[in-house]
Amino acid sequence: MVSRDISTPSCALAIGAHPDDVEFGCGATLAKWASKGCKIYHLICTDGSKGSWDPDTDVASLIARRKEEQRRASRALGGSGEVIFLSWPDGELEAGLRQRWQICWWIRKIRPEVILGHDPWKRYRLHPDHRNAGFLFIDATVAARDPLFFPEQNMPPHRPSALLLFEADEPNHIEDVTGFEELKVAALLEHESQLETTMGIPVSNNNGSSSSENTFQDIQKKARDEFVTKIKGELASNGKVIGVRSGESFYLMDNIK
């Protein structure tokens, strides 16, 4: 049994391992909610410093660039809330007590009705940051709801009404995001440093000759169109489950005891 369309929250917090994870996982849902007055926040666990295939990349510049891309992506979705960066080293995120403390603090500060994050129980997951970000999201939610966890924070506990796990291993919920496909795509394309590594869109003409420039532009456009088609195809496949044009799938946890 698959449910659909929870009530639009007044405030939502999306937690991702890296810049761009939230846009892939729930970008259209956030755009839909933002259009209805929801204040959306991003919390990004790592600094994105491994997000390049170039061994000579200036890492400090890459980190700064990815932060700005994430801010632009949030705005593209209609975000008006803060974009929070915990800045743990990319590829080295641990589901530790210190990280849990930090996310708990932000949950208590923001007090979101709904929290969205990675499904930590997804089988055969390759990237450890996604897995650990998922466990942190769940564990920090438990801590934030109960007053005896981290009392030194001196903040009242907060219990969200629902959790939505994206990249879900066994989805049980679909959000109808018909009409918000383009905003999801636009937000993803704000992550320009990831066009080649994550989206398969070449960004430079290695040949460099003027005669090959038109050919490169054609290749680039074709790759971009293929990426957009892939994203929209995934949304269409999810939407078909509930009889709508486009959907984003999740595992819904709405009994936060």
Helices and strands as residue ranges (DSSP letters): E 3-4, E 11-16, H 21-35, E 39-46, H 59-76, E 83-88, H 97-110, E 114-118, H 128-145, G 151-153, E 162-166, E 173-176, H 181-189, G 192-194, G 210-212, H 213-242, E 247-253
